[in-house]
Every structure is written in structure tokens, then in C-alpha cells.
Amino acid sequence: MAVRHRLIRKPPEDVWEVLSDVERYGDWVVGTSQAELDEGQWPEPGAALRYEIKIGPITLHNRTVVRRSEPTAVLELEADSGPLGTARIAMELRPWGEHTLIILDEHPLRGVGGSLHNGLLDAVVQVRHRAMLSRLARLCEEAEGPARTHSGRPRPRTA
């Protein structure tokens, strides 16, 4: 099991706003591209996203489903990576003074990922989590400035 935390210098409502934005999913989730809503209303339970993850020359077509959602407090997802299996990704947002302590917990549920799960894999996931939480913090903390995509280009503002 890979657990990591990060203090984000924004209140839970601001962090939740970023987590709730389908268009920003690829901006903070490492390795994803072309994320789009597959069904439901993100991040309500049962809602799903489809996206690609590129690992070298390999492209995986993944789907993530919301399993539990408590606005501004908890978001639990199940990521389906096809032949690699599924993983539970839980994010808990705790008020920490005027800020948010986010706790990210990920572990495999089914498939190859579950049967090959070990400490070395957890170490790799920790590196990915460090990058994800850093990106998420940057997106949240820079909210007053122009929103940017993961490529660094300004994101068009919607009315």
C-alpha cells in the first residue's frame, strides 16, 4: 500500500474544485492524457472517466470510476488499467488551519497488479504520488493566476 500526504495552502473547498474538474484531471494525474467524461456527473459515485496512459511505447486505455464521494472531504476512485488490473485510489482532504492536508492512498485490487504487488512497486508508486501531489498543490495554490494545462499553456477561462 502506498500512502503519501501533502499540505496544500488552500482550503478544502479550493482543492475539491480542482479534483472535481474533469478538464484538469490530466494536469495533476501523472501520465494521463486525453481524459474525458465517460458517464455520469464527475465526481458523483458511479461517474467515470476514460483516458490514456503512455508508458514508453505502450499506450493503455484506462477508465476510472468514482466509488465514494464526500464533497470537500473524500474522493475514492477505482482505476481500471485493463490487463494490469484495478487499483483503489483514495484521497482524504483534512482541514489544517486555513489549509488542506491531503492524504493519498493507493493499492491494487484485482489482476496482475494485485498479484505482483510488493514493496518495490509501492516505492515506484510513491515517486508518482509525490509528483501528483506536487502538481495538485501547484494547481490549487496558483488558482488566483491564469489556470494552465499540464503543457504549461494558459487554460481558457469559461464563463
Secondary structure, 3 states (H helix, E strand, C coil): CEEEEEEECCCHHHHHHHHCCHHHHHHHCCCEEEEEEEECCCCCCCCEEEEEEEECCEEEEEEEEEEEEECCCEEEEEEECHHHCEEEEEEEEEEECCEEEEEEEEEEEECHHHHCCCHHHHHHHHHHHHHHHHHHHHHHHCCCCCCECCCCCECCCCC
